[in-house]
Amino acid sequence: MKTKHLKNNTLNVTLKAAIAAFGVYFSMYAFRKPFTAASFSNLEYFGFDYKILIIIAQAVGYFISKFIGIKFISELKPEKRILFLFSFIGVAELALLGFAMVPAPYNIICMFINGIPLGMIWGIVFSYIEGRKTTEIIGLFLCSSFVVSSGVVKSAGKFLMDHFSISEFWMPFTTGLIFIIPMIIFAVMLNKTPAPTEEDKALKKERIPLSKEERKALIRKFFIPLISITVLYISLTVLRDFRDNFSREIWDEMSGNTNSAVFTLTEVPISIMVLLILGFMVKVKNNLKAFAYYHYILFGGIISVALSTYFFQNGIISPFLWMTVSGFGMYLCYIPFNGIYFDRMIAAFKIKGNVGFFIYFVDAFGYLGSVSVLFLKNLSSAGQSWLQFYIHLNYIIAGTVLLFAVIALLAFQKKSKIKSKEDDNSPIMSFDPF
């Protein structure tokens, strides 16, 4: 009877945490991405397309936030999480109000300000759910939020412009207003999530704040695999951000005037498929084996990106199927690096620390890469459409990810052999999943 009660309690906590985490991050996207549904056509400043400038401004703010987060999130005390969460969302919405009221191009600085607080939200949310035996399940719900929400908030933003005659400049602020109440409800719900149990700590290693010296020691210990993962993550972030920010332009080139529903119709199936595949990972109890499996998932996901792009170019599949399959493959690779990959890494190698440090370490460089590619697109876009650039980007990223995924896998295999010797050659520490 006691065992049944514990199982029911675990299920209850998992379900509530999953819904709350999903809701918070889903709502956060309403303060970050709606403006990408606008075209801001015929606006150009300083030799740059205006939309590229505001995307770069927000991304630079996000990029700076990630570097700050390496220290801030890894040292964050649990009792202060909810206060910072509400404060950051408030600043982001005020920045969108500034974007609406300040004339272009001066309002570009408002998008930069908007990006800084929003870059902290992921680390705060994930700190509530890491280090649990059900972290993978909760994490998948959380990760699926940015697949679904990106499409939904863009559809909402375009709907506001099409049906309520709200201007492209006021639309981001208005969309944010709609999601303030849901954000508060889900944040309060998340803040009531119980701390990890003793069983959680035994299975997944207790998560603790990291000092500066401890962060340096971790980087030294895992230098080669961390560098490989960082390059890999930069590549995935570049692809994901370009697709996310310019999906309207890509769709317009493929099918003319884009219907507001298309963003949601492609992203929802992607979210469901990714959830189903990664959801099976919770059944793998051996942390080292599960960690190895994530690398094989990487291989499968990125190959599907390359193959679907080739099939689309040769007229074998439709634009809708290509955007769905390539998006599925990309998110299958990208989502694990937003927490669950590192959660397994910490448990597998018994690392003293927290997921936030690893996420913000790779994320900071990821957004630097994303900003760099936007500059490249603007400077080298003569005669090359958004669609052509995106197709070429798919192939380049696929090759890069495959290469560095192999390097990371081999580096971690070497680390696991060293760990096995330290643990008296215990067979459970084998990194070989077979």
N, C-alpha and C positions, 0 to 999 in steps of 0.2 A: 504493500500500500504506500509506503514511504517513497519507494522508487518511482511509482506511478505519479505521485504528487510532484516529485522533483522534475520528472519529464514534462509534466503539464506546465510547471512553472517556467522551465527553460523555453518551451514552445511559446508561451505567453510573452516572455521577455523578448524573445527573438522576433516575433511577429510585430510587437509594438515598436521595437527599435528599428526594424526594417521599414515600417510605414513612416515613422517619424524622420529617419535619415533621408529616405526618398523624398518626402514632402519638403524638407528644408532645402535640399539642394535643387529640387525641381523649381521651387519658388525663387531661389537665388538667380536662376537663369533669366527670370523676368527683369532683373536689374542689369543683366549683362549683355544678352544677345538680341533683343528685339530689333535694335537699330540695323542689324544686318539684313533685315527683310526689306529695307528701303534701298532705293538705287542711288539717290542723290545725284541724278544724271546731270550732265553739263556743268558740274561744279569742279573747278580745278584751281589749286593754289600751290605756289612755289614749284611748279612743274610736276605736281603729283595729282592724281585723281583724289578728290575730296574724301571719298569713302575709304580709300586706302589709308589716307592720313589719319582718320579717326580710328580705324582698326589698329593701326600702328600705335597711336597714342594710348589706346586702352591696353594693348598688348605690352607696351613698355611699362605701364603702371603695374600690370599683372606680373611682368618679369621681375621688376624691382621688388614687388611684394614677395615673390618666391624666395629671393635671396634673404630678405628680412626674416621670412618664415623659417629658414633653416635654423635660426637661433630661437625666434619667438615661439614657434609651434613645438619644437623639441623641448623647450623649457616651460611650456604652458601648464599652469596649475588647474586641476579640474574645477575648483570652485569659481574660477573666473571666466569659464568658457561662455556661459550664456550672456554675460555682460558684454564681452567683446563681440559676440555674434550679432546682437542687436545694434551695437554701436557701428559696426562695419557696414551693415545693411543700410542704416540711416544715412551714413556719409555717402554711400553709393547712390541712393535715391536723390539726395540733395544735389549731387554732381549732375545727375540727369536733368534736374530742374534747371541747373545752370546751363546745360547744353541747349535747352529749349529757349532760354531767355537771352543768352549772350549771342550776338550775331557771329556768323561764320566769317573768317576762319578762326576767330579768337576763342570760340567755344571748343576748339580741339583740346585745350588744356583741361576742360571739364571731363572729357573722356579719359584722359590720363589719370585724373583724380579718381574717377569711377573705378578704374582697374586696380588701384592699390588695395583698398579694403576687401574687394571681392576675391583677391588672390589668397586671402587668409581663410576663407570659409571652409574649403575642403578639409584642411588640416584640423580645424576645430571639430567639424562633424565626424571625421574618421576617428578622432581621439575618443569619442564616446563608445565606439563599437569595436576597437581593436583588442586583441588579446583574449578573445573568447573562443570557445570550441565551435560556435556558430558564426564567427566573424565572416567566413566566406559567404554564407547565405545572406547575411545582412549587407555585407559589402557589395554583393551582386545587385541587390535592390538599389543600393546607393548609386552604384556605377551606372545602372540602367537609367537613372534619372536624367543624366546629362545627354543620353542618346535620345530619349523621348522628349525631354523638356526643350531641347534646342529646336526641334521641329515645331513643337506646340507653341512656344512663345513667338517664334517667327510667324507662324500662321495667325496667332492672335494679333500681332503687330500689323500685319498686312490687312487683316480683317478690319481693324480700327481705321486704317487709312482708306480702305475701299468703301466701307459702309457708314462711317461717321465723319468722313472728311477731315480727319485729324492729320495735321501736317507731319512730314517726315521727322521734323525736329522735336515736336511735342509727343510723338508716338512712343518713344522709349520711356519717358517719364510716366505717361498714362498707363502703359502696360505694367510698369512697376507698381503703381498705385493699386491696381487690381489684385496684385499678389501679396500685398503687405499683410492682410489679415491671415491668409493661409500660412505665411511665413511665421507669424507669431504663434499660431496654434501648434504647428509642427515642432517649432523650436522648444516650446514649453514641454511638449510631450517627450521630445528627445532628452531634455534635461532631467526628466524623471526616470530615465533608464537606470536600473541598478548597476552598481560597479561589478566588474568581473568576479566570479566566485573563486573559491580556493581550487576547485576542479579546473576551472578555466586557466588559472595561473599555472597549475601543474602541467596541463596539456600544451599551452601556448606560450609559456614564459611570461612572468609578470612584466608589465610595461611601465617604465619609469622615465622621468625627465633626464636629459643628457647634459652634462657640463661641456664646456668648450674642449677640454682635454680629452674627454671620452669620445666626442665627435671626431676629433683628429685621429685618435687611435683606431676607430672603426674604418676610417678612410684608408689608413695605412694597411690595415689587415686585409681589406677587400678591394685594394686599389685596382687591379686588372679587371675583375668582373664588374666593378662599379663604373669604370671608364667605358667598358663595352655596353653596359646597360644604359649609360647616359647618352652615348652616341645613338644607340638604338631608339631610345625614348625621344631624343631630339627629332629623329626622322619621323616617328609616328605622330608627334605633336605637330610638326610641319604639315603633314598630310591631313591630319584631322582638322586643324585650324583652317587650312585653305578651303577644304570641302565645306566646313561649317560656315565660314564667313562669306564665301562666294557661291554658295549653292544656287542662289537665285540667278546669278549671271550664267552659271553653267546650264541650268535648266532653260533659261531664256534662249540660249544659243541652240539647244537641242530641240525645243518644242514651241518656240515663240513665247507669247505672254503666259507667265506661270500662274497657275491656280494656287490660291493660298493653302489649299489642303494637301498639296503634293509633298510638302516638307514633313507633315505628320504621317502620311501614307507610306513613305519610305522608311522613316525612322522607327515606327512602332514594330513592324515585323523584324527589323534588325535587333531591337531590344529583346524581343521574345526569344529569337534564335540564340543570341549570345547568352541570355539567362539560362536557357535549357542546357546548353553545352557546358558552360562553366559551373552550373549548379551541380553537376555530377562530381565535381572535385571535392565536395564536402564529404563524400563517401570514402575518400582516401585518407586513412588515419595516419599513415606514416608520413611525417612532414617532409622528409628528404625525397621520397618518391613523388609526392604531390608537387614539390618544387621542381623536380625534373620534368614532370608532365606539362607544366606551364610552358617550358621551352618547346616541347613538341606541338603544343597548341599554337605557339608563335609561328612555327614553320607552316602549319596548315593554313592559318589565317592570312599570312602575307602572300602565300602562293595563290590563294583564291583572288586576292587583289590584282595580281599580275595577269592571271589567266582570264578573269572576267573583263579586264581592260582590253586584252588582245581580242577576245571574242566580240566585244562591242565595236572595236575599230574595224573589224572585218565583217560587220553586219550580221553576225550570228545571233546576237541577243539584242533586245530592245534597250533604249535609254533607261527606262524604269527598272528593268531587271539588272542592268549594269550598276546603276546607282545603289540598288539594294544589296547586291552580292558584294560589290567592292566595299561598300560601307560596312557590311557584316564582317568581312575579313579584316578590315582596318580596326574596327571596334573590338573584335575578338583578340587582337594583339594589344590594343591600347588599354582596354579596361583593367586587365590584371595589374598593370603598373600604377594604377591609382590606389593601391592599398593591399589587395589580397595577395599579390605576388610577394610583397615585402613582409606581410604578416607571416606567410609560410617560411620565408627566408630567416626571419628572426627565430621562429620556432625550430627550424631545421638545424641551424647552427648555434642555437642557444645564445643568441646575442643579447647583451645587456643594452636596452634602449627602447625606442618606440618607432612606429611606422612613419610618423610625421617627419622625422629627420630624413629618411630615405626618399620619401615622396617629394619633399621640398628641395632636396639636393638635385634630383634629376629634373624636376619641374622647372627650376630656375633656368637651367641651360636649354630646356625644351622650348621655352617661350622666347629665348634669345634667338634660337634657330628660326622660329616662326616669324619673328620680326625681320630677320635677315632675308628670308625668302620673299616677303612682301616688297622690300626694297628692290630685290633682284627682278621681281615680276614687273615692277613699274619701270625700271631702267632698261630692261631687255625685251619689252613687250611689242616692239615694232613688228607688225604683221602677224603677231601670235595672239590668238583669242584666249579667253579664259578657259575654254574647253580644251584647246590644244595644250595649253600650259599644264592643266590638271592631268591630262593623259600622260604627258612626259614625266610629270612628278610621280605618278603612280609607279612607273617602271623604275625610276631612280631610287625611290624609297624602298620598293620591294627588294631590290638587289642589296641595298645597304643593310636593311633589317635582317635579311637572311645571313649575311656575312657576320654581323656582330652578334646575332643570336647564337651562332655556332661557337664563336669565341667565348661568349659568356657561359655557355653550357660546359665547354671544356675546362674553363677556369674554375667553375664551381665543382666540377667533378674532381679536380685536383684538390680543392679545399676539403671536399668530403672525405677523400682518402686520408688526408692529414688528420682530420677529425676522428676518423675511424681508429687510427693508430693511437691517438690520445685517449680514446675510450676503450683501449685494450682489444681493438679489432672487433668490436661488437657488430654482428651482421646487420642489425637494424639500421646502422648508419650508412649503409651502402647507398650511393646516389644512383645506381643502376636500376631503373624502374622495372626491368625485366628479370 
